[in-house]
Amino acid sequence: MIRISNLYIKYDKLILDHETIIIPSGKITLIKGVSGVGKTALLYRIALIGDDQSFSFEVDGKEIKDFQQFRKDHISFVLQDIDFFPHYSIYQTIEYFAKLNNIDMHTDKARELLDKVQLDNDINQNVMTLSLGEKQRLSIVCALIKQPSLLILDEPTASLDEENERVIFEILNNLASEGIAIVIASHSDMAQEYADHIYIFENTYLKLIKDDMNNKPLISTTHHDVSSSFLKEYAIRYMQSYRFIYVFLIMILTLSLLSGSMFNLLTDYAKSNSLEVLQGQFDNKLIITNDESKYVNQTYTNYMISCDENNAYPLYQMIATINDEDIDIVPYFKDNRLDKYLSSYFSNDKDGVYMDTITYFAYQNLTDKTLEITINDQNTQYVINKQVSVNGALQESFEQHYSTNTQRFIYMSYDMMKDIYESMNLSHQYIGYVIVYDSFSQLKEGKTELEKQGYTINDTFIDIDVMNALINYYRILQIIITGIIVVLTLIVDIILISHIHLQKRKESNILRLSGLFNKQLIQLDLYEYIIEIFISMIITFITILIVFLVSGSFSLSRLLLMIGILILYFILLFIERIIVIYKELHQYTMEKVLRESEGE
């Protein structure tokens, strides 16, 4: 027996004022009253789906606290408006509700249920071809699949002729004899013939006019949670049924992912080209020492330095004397393109030297075109004379970064300087090392690591501030444009998802009435989202990969950038979907959706 007390219902006006209703098991309880009095609102409370749940609900003297769990396990509600999936057969409809309750269903069991409600149609018949009476009986079958303890029906014989009406009440009478507590709201006079327990609903009160009470305990039932496989199947089925809007949604997501990814990749490509052009004006080099000094023309007190990096080259202290003036000799490497800074060009000798303009003219005035080269090795100096060819004179605006005297220098190939040093059998202790990097990013990482090791660093070869400013410019550009694309995508996605939820609001409510919790409905929507975003990401990934291969711009860094962007979109859209779904579920309660659909 069920006892519901302190029932208070108020919408625009007071409907029920702190009343009590008793529902015996194994009996039919009828609620009568004029249209609009609030019978359906009362059924919502009995079915534990009303917005207000401040009343007391007792089963066999034990108060129920968890309304949602009890409704899921024990209550089935047959709505006044019968909605079936139009593309389902009778058997597919029964199978759907069986899966919803994690119950195995086969044709023999389905036929047994159909016989119970005297529905002898072919189980493969489409549900939309059934008559109103047949649809009503099929809806009772669907309600019985979960083996409820309490079956609630709202106007189960409305719009039926007398013959079909009597069939329905005979079916309900037989079900009650099996121990199920049945509650009906009906205007039908025939309902009074079959009802054991009758309440009249009028003037905000319930009046008991027929009492055939028994105190048998409510029948217990075995229940199962809905399986995750059903949720996946349902998501796929729903997306197939409304494929047009989902295809449109996938197209929007794909275009967004493509535009966001392509813009970022094009920006990254433009950044790389700009950095390459700018780096052409600089050298990706550092000088490291163990001394406070960091230029070749400075006095060193500590020669004890070692570096076994593959890109590290010993730094030599060499000076050429021309007209009693000391000129620093500094190295150039294969990656240096000094020819574009020449004011005068003479030859392209691999062992040739380059000079600043003043030094070049001083050298040209020498009678003997031989350089007197002094090599400093710790506290010892070695002098040799060497004839060299001059490849060209460098522009006055050109600056070198090896010595403090930036306007007077001789550039000699590193290999020649190394040969001179080693030919003298000098020690292998150097004032420092030149570290050569392939890119600016490697230089930045290398500098950070070298600073941790305590080296003195000369980083004047490249204007790090200018390079960082250029990188930051492109980074900000990427963030702004990506942000705009993401915001527009989220707005469009919210509009489309809200439309989809509006379309399936009633169907989702059936799932809630059948016992699905909000967390399972969220899970259901997320299955749909994962399918959508997975398809969109695969299309985007393949498209961009083709662009990479065709354009020849493929690189690991760009591939990782694209993957990072796709993951970012996935996370942001995932959060957005959670918010939209959560808002939908809490804004439109079961009672609100039912009242809107039934117009009560």
C-alpha positions, 0 to 999 in steps of 0.5 A: 500500500502507498500513502502520500500525504501533505500534497500541496499543488499550486500553479497560477491558482491553488489546486490541492491543499495539503491532502492525503491519498492512499493507493492499495496494491492489487487494486485500481484507484480512480481519480475523477474530476472535471477538466482542468481541476488538476488530475494530471498534476496529481498524477505527476506527484504520485509518479514522483515526477512533479517539480514539488516533492515536499510531500511524504511518500510511504510504501507499506509504512516505510517512508521513501527518501530517494524519489528518483530511484523509487520511480526508476525501479517501481513506477511506470507512467502511460501518458495521455498522448501516445508517442512512438518512433514512427520508423519502428515496428511493434517488436522494435518498440518493445525491444527499445523499452526492454533495452532501456531497462537492460532486459533481454527481449526475444520474439516469444517474450514479446508475443507473450506480453502482447497476448496479455493485452490482447494485441494479436497484430504481426510484431513486424507491423509498423506502429504508425499503422495501429489504431488508437486502441491498439496503440494504447494497448502497446503503450501498456505493454511498454510500461509493463516491460520493467515489471512495475509495482505501480502503474499510472495511466492518464486518460487511458481510454480517451478517444476510444470507442466503447468496445476498445474502452472495455478491452483496456479496462479488462486488461487493467483489471487483470493486471491489478489481480496480479498484484500491481497497484494501478492509478487512473485519471479518467472522465469515463463512467465505465472506469467506475465499474472497474475501479476499487478505490475512487477519489473525487477531485474538487475544490482543492480537496480529494474526497474518497467515494469508494473504498475497497481497501486491502493491506497487502504489501506492494509487490517487489520487482527485480530491476536492472540499470540501463546499459551503456551499450543501449545509450550508444545504440540510442545515440546512433539511432537518433543521429540516423533519424535526424541525420540532416541536422547532424550532417549540418552540425558536423559540417559546421564543426569541420569548417570551424576546425579546418579554418582554425587549423589552417589559419594557425598553420598558415600563420606558423608558416608566415612566422617561420618565413619572417623569422628566416628572413630576419635571421638572415640579418643575424647569426644564430651563434653564442660565445661562451667563456669561463671569464668575465670577458666575452670578446676576443680582444679582451684580456682573459685571466681564465682559459680553463673552459671545456665544451664537448657539444657537437655545435661548439667550436674553440674560439681563438685569439688572433690579431693581424698587424697592419701599419702598426695597428692591431686588427682582430681576426674573427671567424666566419662559418659556412652558414655565414653569407658575407657576400650580400654585405660586400661593398667591393667583391674580388674573389670567392676563395674558400680560404680568402678573408673579408675586411672592413673597408678601412682595413682593406685599403690599409692592406692594399697599401702594403708593399708585401701583401703578407699578414703578420698574425699574433696568436695569444695562447694563455700567457704566451704569444706566437707570431706567424706571417701568412699571405692571404687572398681577399674576397671582398670589402664589407660595407661600413654599416656591417657589424661583427660581434666578436670584438668590441672594436666593431668597425675594424676586423678581418673575417677569416674562415674558421677552418683556416684559423683552426689550421693555423692554431693547430700548426703551432702545436699550441695547447688545447685550452681556449678562451671560449667557444663559439656555439652555432645553432640551426635556428633561433628556437634552438639558440634560446633553449641553448642559452637558457641551459648554458646560463644554468651552467654558469657560463658567461655568454655573448649573445650580441650576434642576434637581436633576441628582443626583435626576434621575440617581438616578431614571435609574440606578434604572430602568437597574439595574432594566432590567439586573437583569430583562433579566439574569434573562430572558437567563439563563433563556433561555440555560438553556432554550436549552442544554437544548433544544439539548443535546437536539437534539444528542443526537437527531442525534448519530449523523447528525452522526457520519455527516457527520464520517465522510464528511469534514466538519471540526468547523468545518463542523459548527459552521457547520452548527449556526450556519445553524440558529441564524441561521434560528431567531433570524431568525424569532424576531426578525422575529416579535418586531419586528413584534409590538412595532411593532404594540404601538407603533402601537396604543398610540401610544407609538412613538418613535425612541429606543424603536425603537433600544432595541428593536433594541439588545435584539434585537442583544444577544440575538443576540450572547449566544445566538450565543456560547452556541451556539458553546460548546454546539456546541464542547463537544458535538463535543469531548466526543463523538468519532467513536469514542465515538459509534460505540461507544455505538451499536454497543455494543462 
